[in-house]
C-alpha cells in the first residue's frame, strides 16, 4: 500500500532525504501552495508536513478525505483546527525540540537590542547622525527577568539570563517548582512576575486564559519601566494596550517577533512607536533549526505511516 505525503509549505529539502528508499511513501513537495492549490491537493493526501503558512482549518480538513496525519515542522499548531482534526481521527504531531535554541537565542537578542536601543542607534547612524545621548540603555546584570512559560524555550532563555547575572523568576502552572529551583530559578505566581520583573519574556502557549494576558490591567500592575519581549504568539499581547503603556511611559519598551495579525496591518499601533523593536517572526528562522524540524517532522510521518508509531502527539484523543 502506498501512502501519499503532501508538503504544501516551504519545508527545508532535508525532509525529503528522510523518505529515500521508502517505496511505500509517495512524497509531493511543490513548495509553498496558495489556498486554492492547497485545497485542490488535499483530497489525495494521507499525511501533511506543514510549517506555519498553511492554515489547516475545518474547511481544509473537510477537503482532505483521506488524511490521517499532520506533522508540524515546528512547535505551535495554532494554524491547525485541532477540534476538527480530532473529530476526524487525524493525528496532529509537532517537533518541539528543533527550534528551542534558535528561539531562545533570538529572544535574548531581542532583549539586548531592547535594553541598548541597538536598532534605533543603527538607523540613526545610517541617517548620518552621531548621536550618543539619545540611546542611553540599561544593563541586564542585576535586573529581574520574569519568564512566563517555563517549557523548553523558557528554560533555555533562563539559562542564558543567569549567565548574564540576571535574577530569573518563572511562572508556569504545569511545571514543578523543583525543576525551576534545580536551574537556579524561583518559581512564582503570575502576579509576582508582573510586580517584580524588570524584563518580562513570554513563552506561553496561546489558550483562552493566556490570550491578551498583556493588557491594560496587567500592565498597571507591572513595575514602571518594565520591558516586554514576545517571541511566542502575538495574541498573548493586546497591542493597543501595550502601545498605550509605552506612550504613557509606564512601559519602557517592547521587543516583538510576533503579532496578532501577520504581517501586521498598516495601522498597527506598535509599528514605528519609539521604544519598540520588531522582527518579522524570525525566532525559528535559522538554517540549523529549519533543518532539524524538517527532518524530525519527516521522521514522525514515516514512523507513523510505516510502523504505527506516534510521538509528540498534540491531540491524543485522535489516536485509536
Beta strands, then each sheet from edge to edge (+ up, - down):
strand 1: 3-6
strand 2: 25-28
strand 3: 47-50
strand 4: 69-72
strand 5: 91-94
strand 6: 144-148
strand 7: 167-171
strand 8: 186-187
strand 9: 199-202
strand 10: 226-230
strand 11: 251-256
strand 12: 276-278
sheet 1: 2+ 1+ 3+ 4+ 5+
sheet 2: 8+ 7+ 6+ 9+ 10+ 11+ 12+
end
